[in-house]
Structure formats: structure tokens, C-alpha cells
Amino acid sequence: MEIQMWRSILEPYALAVDELKVKFEHIREAYRKDGLYSPIELVDGRVKSISSILEKAQKKHISLDDIETQIDDIAGIRIICQFIEDIYIVADLIRKRADMKIVEELDYVKNTKASGYRSYHMVIKYRIETIHGPKDIFCEIQIRTLAMNFWATIEHSLQYKYKQNMPETLRTRLLKAAEAIVVLDREMSLVRGEIMDAQNSFTVKSNVVADILNNIQNLYKVANKREVVKIQDEFFKIYQEGDYDALTQFAKELDIISEGYRAQSLG
């Protein structure tokens, strides 16, 4: 198959990956903007390389004419979570979406592979709009914790290096490392509530500070600069004292001041 033909085949998959990344990143940011803990920590995506597609097609005896219907991970999204519980929250979010049709689900978190690999896999059908019309794309979504992802990344690199013929001693060490990852994830789950509370508090405070700074910046355009400098100095004083209640009250009062200037400019 000519290179140009491969490009035309893979281009819709690249579009699907780009769109899905934006949608999952939007979910993460929506949680954080509402001052909520986000079950999504990181989002990544890729389109399988031509060599990887050919290798998989050869291994599974798939003809080149059937790769788009028989290989369901040409497009891939990886969602990284902090805790095991988050994995199932994200999976449920995906199930509820009208723009992603579930084709298959494989739970390698509860049903760990013999190698020690753990992750939650979902194959979805996702519709994109191309210049030639709508096209349904298969995409594999892998959902895993940070610890699981670290292990899987190392294991993948070693498998690539040894071409599926990894030395037994190394395989044993990897399995022990996988067992340690299980323990780590369980321990993190035990303190999940404390960590979530801490992160929520940090997110809420960050949002309040961002709103205050935005208001001050806008006031420089419409208010007396001496008055704005005074407001700014008061903000820095409250911020340095670390009094969150005072900071919240200051933000509310500043909203009222800013709204007054906006009303004047509209009048």
C-alpha cells in the first residue's frame, strides 16, 4: 500500500484522537472549575504507527483491506487517574455519553493479566465529520492509575527491546514490581478522602485567587489607579496571612466593586 494511501486512511483517526482528547480534557477542567475533585488527572492519545498496524495485522492474520474493521486500537486514548476508584467513575462517564458508543469493555484491573499488566480497556465507536461525510471510528480507551501507567510504560519498552522474548529473570522482577503497584494503589485508596479534600481546598483557593486577580486587572482599565493599587495591596496582605475566609469575603466585595464599574461603563 502506498504511503499516500496510508495517510488518507490514518487522517480520520488522528482527527478522532484530537477531538476525544479535547473532550476528556474539558471534563477534567469542568470538575476543577466547579471546585470539584476530577477523576481524570491526565489525558494522552496517539494513532498507531504504520509499522505497528502491519505487525498486528500479520500476527492476527488480518488482510490490509480489513484493518479498519478488524483492528480496533488504531486510535488510542489513555486516561490517567490518581486512584483505582476513579477508573470506574471515568468508565461510567464514558458509558453515559451519547457521542461514544461502547463496543467492548475489558477489566484488567480486577482481572490482572499473567504478566502483571493492569488497566481498564474500553473500545468505543466514535463518529467524526470529514470532508467526505461522517465516518465511524473505532478507538480504544485505556484507563489506569499513575502507578499502573508507570509499570505498563516500562513493560512495553522492555517487550519492544526483547521482541516478546524477555529473559525470565527480568519477567519475574516485573511481576514483583506489578505486585508492589497493587499494594501502592490500595494504600493510596485508603487515604483517598484526605487527599481529595486537600486537593479540593487547593483548587477552590486557586479559583478564588484567579477571580480576584482578573477583577483587579480589569479595574486598572476603568478605575482610579491609586484606588486599584490600594485594593491590590489589601489583597496581597490577606493572601500572605493565609486567611481563606477573609480572602473569600474580599473576593465577594471586589465582585461588587467590579460590577459597579461595569454598570457605569454600560450606562
RODO-2510 file (C-alpha; in nm, 4 decimals, decimal comma):
residues 267
     n   res          X          Y          Z
     1     m     0,0000     0,0000     0,0000
     2     e     0,1352     0,3433    -0,0973
     3     i     0,2337     0,5929     0,1713
     4     q    -0,0234     0,8422     0,0404
     5     m    -0,2957     0,5791     0,0843
     6     w    -0,1877     0,5194     0,4452
     7     r    -0,2077     0,8922     0,5116
     8     s    -0,5653     0,9112     0,3850
     9     i    -0,6588     0,6080     0,5981
    10     l    -0,4980     0,7364     0,9188
    11     e    -0,6008     1,1021     0,8918
    12     p    -0,9582     1,0428     1,0249
    13     y    -0,8100     0,8535     1,3207
    14     a    -0,5875     1,1495     1,4017
    15     l    -0,8956     1,3743     1,3937
    16     a    -1,0819     1,1378     1,6283
    17     v    -0,7895     1,1338     1,8732
    18     d    -0,7664     1,5141     1,8712
    19     e    -1,1399     1,5550     1,9335
    20     l    -1,1532     1,2946     2,2098
    21     k    -0,8537     1,4449     2,3891
    22     v    -1,0238     1,7848     2,3899
    23     k    -1,3486     1,6338     2,5226
    24     f    -1,1825     1,4458     2,8084
    25     e    -0,9656     1,7443     2,8973
    26     h    -1,2822     1,9555     2,9049
    27     i    -1,4373     1,7099     3,1536
    28     r    -1,1294     1,7411     3,3756
    29     e    -1,1354     2,1214     3,3632
    30     a    -1,5143     2,1350     3,4224
    31     y    -1,4685     1,9461     3,7501
    32     r    -1,1881     2,1762     3,8599
    33     k    -1,3676     2,4990     3,7637
    34     d    -1,6599     2,3867     3,9791
    35     g    -1,4179     2,3357     4,2683
    36     l    -1,4591     1,9577     4,2489
    37     y    -1,2070     1,6764     4,2518
    38     s    -1,1546     1,5461     3,8972
    39     p    -1,1332     1,1687     3,8432
    40     i    -0,9269     1,2469     3,5332
    41     e    -0,5701     1,3500     3,6072
    42     l    -0,4082     1,3330     3,2616
    43     v    -0,5184     1,2614     2,9044
    44     d    -0,2996     1,1418     2,6195
    45     g    -0,3673     0,9998     2,2756
    46     r    -0,1995     0,8558     1,9711
    47     v    -0,2595     0,6990     1,6307
    48     k    -0,0934     0,3610     1,5863
    49     s     0,2128     0,3763     1,3625
    50     i     0,2029     0,2063     1,0222
    51     s     0,4660    -0,0458     1,1329
    52     s     0,2625    -0,1357     1,4444
    53     i    -0,0531    -0,1776     1,2352
    54     l     0,1289    -0,4053     0,9887
    55     e     0,2826    -0,6059     1,2743
    56     k    -0,0578    -0,6582     1,4386
    57     a    -0,2249    -0,7432     1,1072
    58     q     0,0414    -1,0037     1,0352
    59     k     0,0187    -1,1503     1,3861
    60     k    -0,3599    -1,1813     1,3715
    61     h    -0,3717    -1,2780     1,0009
    62     i    -0,5731    -0,9709     0,9025
    63     s    -0,5682    -0,8577     0,5392
    64     l    -0,4874    -0,4930     0,4682
    65     d    -0,8382    -0,4479     0,3281
    66     d    -0,9843    -0,5385     0,6696
    67     i    -0,7617    -0,3426     0,9071
    68     e    -1,0209    -0,0712     0,9767
    69     t    -1,2852    -0,3234     1,0781
    70     q    -1,0622    -0,5834     1,2454
    71     i    -0,8142    -0,3635     1,4346
    72     d    -0,9916    -0,1550     1,6976
    73     d    -0,6967     0,0300     1,8521
    74     i    -0,5626     0,2283     1,5559
    75     a    -0,6856     0,5291     1,7501
    76     g    -0,5959     0,5219     2,1177
    77     i    -0,6738     0,7422     2,4177
    78     r    -0,5100     0,6964     2,7574
    79     i    -0,6757     0,8429     3,0656
    80     i    -0,4665     0,8540     3,3820
    81     c    -0,6327     0,8647     3,7237
    82     q    -0,4981     0,9050     4,0758
    83     f    -0,6991     0,6249     4,2358
    84     i    -0,8472     0,2879     4,1384
    85     e    -1,1955     0,4173     4,2267
    86     d    -1,1534     0,6944     3,9690
    87     i    -1,1098     0,4382     3,6916
    88     y    -1,4649     0,3129     3,7339
    89     i    -1,6017     0,6668     3,7677
    90     v    -1,4428     0,7583     3,4327
    91     a    -1,5703     0,4381     3,2703
    92     d    -1,9217     0,5245     3,3866
    93     l    -1,8877     0,8789     3,2486
    94     i    -1,7997     0,7317     2,9090
    95     r    -2,0931     0,4887     2,9167
    96     k    -2,3346     0,7781     2,9710
    97     r    -2,2115     0,9822     2,6741
    98     a    -2,4304     0,9973     2,3654
    99     d    -2,1328     1,0619     2,1348
   100     m    -1,9407     0,7457     2,2313
   101     k    -2,0912     0,4032     2,1665
   102     i    -1,9411     0,1220     2,3749
   103     v    -1,8319    -0,1774     2,1689
   104     e    -1,6305    -0,3724     2,4265
   105     e    -1,5043    -0,3458     2,7862
   106     l    -1,2155    -0,5412     2,9366
   107     d    -1,1320    -0,5067     3,3056
   108     y    -0,7655    -0,5900     3,3574
   109     v    -0,7724    -0,4107     3,6939
   110     k    -0,9817    -0,6765     3,8664
   111     n    -0,8634    -0,9461     3,6257
   112     t    -0,4893    -0,8832     3,6088
   113     k    -0,3024    -1,0333     3,3126
   114     a    -0,0465    -1,3052     3,3855
   115     s     0,2328    -1,0553     3,3090
   116     g     0,1097    -0,8258     3,5870
   117     y    -0,0490    -0,5757     3,3462
   118     r    -0,3452    -0,3843     3,4897
   119     s    -0,5675    -0,1351     3,3107
   120     y    -0,9318    -0,0854     3,2140
   121     h    -0,9939    -0,1026     2,8397
   122     m    -1,2962     0,0297     2,6537
   123     v    -1,3434     0,0128     2,2777
   124     i    -1,5808     0,2784     2,1520
   125     k    -1,7249     0,3761     1,8178
   126     y    -1,6912     0,7491     1,7623
   127     r    -1,8313     0,9473     1,4711
   128     i    -1,6259     1,2210     1,3084
   129     e    -1,7160     1,4589     1,0265
   130     t    -1,4772     1,4539     0,7305
   131     i    -1,4884     1,6437     0,4009
   132     h    -1,6278     1,3215     0,2540
   133     g    -1,9028     1,2958     0,5136
   134     p    -1,9438     1,1225     0,8514
   135     k    -1,7190     0,8291     0,9420
   136     d    -1,7380     0,5930     1,2394
   137     i    -1,4002     0,5304     1,4007
   138     f    -1,3064     0,2577     1,6466
   139     c    -1,0992     0,3858     1,9354
   140     e    -0,9505     0,2044     2,2337
   141     i    -0,9578     0,3947     2,5635
   142     q    -0,7199     0,2759     2,8358
   143     i    -0,7974     0,3961     3,1880
   144     r    -0,5372     0,3370     3,4584
   145     t    -0,3782     0,4877     3,7666
   146     l    -0,0491     0,6762     3,7628
   147     a     0,1225     0,3742     3,9187
   148     m    -0,0291     0,1311     3,6664
   149     n     0,0792     0,3582     3,3815
   150     f     0,4369     0,3744     3,5093
   151     w     0,4575    -0,0063     3,5179
   152     a     0,2892    -0,0511     3,1782
   153     t     0,5227     0,2007     3,0128
   154     i     0,8323     0,0200     3,1403
   155     e     0,6926    -0,3220     3,0473
   156     h     0,6055    -0,2046     2,6949
   157     s     0,9574    -0,0701     2,6404
   158     l     1,1138    -0,3972     2,7562
   159     q     0,8798    -0,6044     2,5397
   160     y     0,9812    -0,3913     2,2412
   161     k     1,3502    -0,4325     2,3234
   162     y     1,3352    -0,8108     2,3618
   163     k     1,0779    -0,8713     2,0855
   164     q     0,8480    -1,0742     2,3141
   165     n     1,1474    -1,2865     2,4305
   166     m     1,2129    -1,1186     2,7640
   167     p     1,4575    -1,3033     2,9956
   168     e     1,2784    -1,4959     3,2705
   169     t     1,4689    -1,3167     3,5479
   170     l     1,3539    -0,9805     3,4150
   171     r     0,9987    -1,1079     3,3740
   172     t     0,9996    -1,2206     3,7389
   173     r     1,1225    -0,8811     3,8559
   174     l     0,8498    -0,7086     3,6552
   175     l     0,5873    -0,9325     3,8125
   176     k     0,7140    -0,8446     4,1607
   177     a     0,7033    -0,4767     4,0672
   178     a     0,3437    -0,5230     3,9492
   179     e     0,2541    -0,6737     4,2866
   180     a     0,4114    -0,3723     4,4577
   181     i     0,1985    -0,1447     4,2375
   182     v    -0,1147    -0,3265     4,3588
   183     v    -0,0144    -0,2597     4,7196
   184     l     0,0643     0,1061     4,6417
   185     d    -0,2741     0,1647     4,4748
   186     r    -0,4542     0,0021     4,7672
   187     e    -0,2679     0,2154     5,0196
   188     m    -0,3464     0,5309     4,8223
   189     s    -0,7148     0,4346     4,8187
   190     l    -0,7133     0,4180     5,1990
   191     v    -0,6167     0,7868     5,2193
   192     r    -0,8185     0,8911     4,9136
   193     g    -1,0598     1,1042     5,1141
   194     e    -0,7837     1,3042     5,2807
   195     i    -0,6030     1,3623     4,9515
   196     m    -0,9243     1,4666     4,7734
   197     d    -1,0092     1,7154     5,0497
   198     a    -0,6624     1,8674     5,0292
   199     q    -0,6728     1,8934     4,6509
   200     n    -1,0264     2,0365     4,6528
   201     s    -0,9215     2,3039     4,9018
   202     f    -0,6236     2,3957     4,6854
   203     t    -0,8386     2,4100     4,3692
   204     v    -1,1071     2,6272     4,5323
   205     k    -0,8465     2,8683     4,6691
   206     s    -0,6740     2,8866     4,3299
   207     n    -1,0056     2,9714     4,1612
   208     v    -1,0780     3,2476     4,4155
   209     v    -0,7311     3,3983     4,3682
   210     a    -0,7674     3,3805     3,9885
   211     d    -1,1020     3,5641     4,0055
   212     i    -0,9540     3,8354     4,2303
   213     l    -0,6544     3,8920     4,0021
   214     n    -0,8806     3,9040     3,6973
   215     n    -1,1019     4,1662     3,8632
   216     i    -0,8002     4,3762     3,9652
   217     q    -0,6620     4,3599     3,6122
   218     n    -0,9947     4,4775     3,4688
   219     l    -1,0221     4,7582     3,7272
   220     y    -0,6935     4,9034     3,6016
   221     k    -0,8745     4,9784     3,2738
   222     v    -1,1693     5,1675     3,4265
   223     a    -1,0950     5,2757     3,7860
   224     n    -0,8658     5,5255     3,9522
   225     k    -0,5209     5,3681     3,9570
   226     r    -0,4492     5,4826     4,3114
   227     e    -0,7662     5,3073     4,4278
   228     v    -0,6744     4,9912     4,2379
   229     v    -0,3242     4,9880     4,3908
   230     k    -0,4844     5,0138     4,7341
   231     i    -0,7134     4,7180     4,6530
   232     q    -0,4148     4,5234     4,5229
   233     d    -0,2113     4,5882     4,8395
   234     e    -0,5048     4,4768     5,0533
   235     f    -0,5286     4,1540     4,8522
   236     f    -0,1575     4,0766     4,8993
   237     k    -0,1881     4,1382     5,2729
   238     i    -0,4840     3,8980     5,3105
   239     y    -0,3159     3,6414     5,0844
   240     q     0,0053     3,6446     5,2900
   241     e    -0,1915     3,5983     5,6128
   242     g    -0,3389     3,2779     5,4667
   243     d    -0,6899     3,3532     5,5953
   244     y    -0,9144     3,1766     5,3448
   245     d    -1,2399     3,3151     5,4906
   246     a    -1,1073     3,6703     5,4663
   247     l    -0,9897     3,6006     5,1108
   248     t    -1,3356     3,4749     5,0127
   249     q    -1,5036     3,7788     5,1680
   250     f    -1,2574     4,0085     4,9885
   251     a    -1,3413     3,8351     4,6578
   252     k    -1,7150     3,8951     4,7117
   253     e    -1,6625     4,2624     4,7926
   254     l    -1,4367     4,3026     4,4902
   255     d    -1,7059     4,1438     4,2688
   256     i    -1,9499     4,4117     4,3869
   257     i    -1,6982     4,6915     4,3140
   258     s    -1,6210     4,5481     3,9692
   259     e    -1,9896     4,5072     3,8891
   260     g    -2,0445     4,8739     3,9780
   261     y    -1,7807     4,9860     3,7306
   262     r    -1,9233     4,7555     3,4618
   263     a    -2,2670     4,9055     3,5138
   264     q    -2,1224     5,2566     3,4821
   265     s    -1,9471     5,1707     3,1566
   266     l    -2,2688     5,0259     3,0117
   267     g    -2,4663     5,3277     3,1251
***
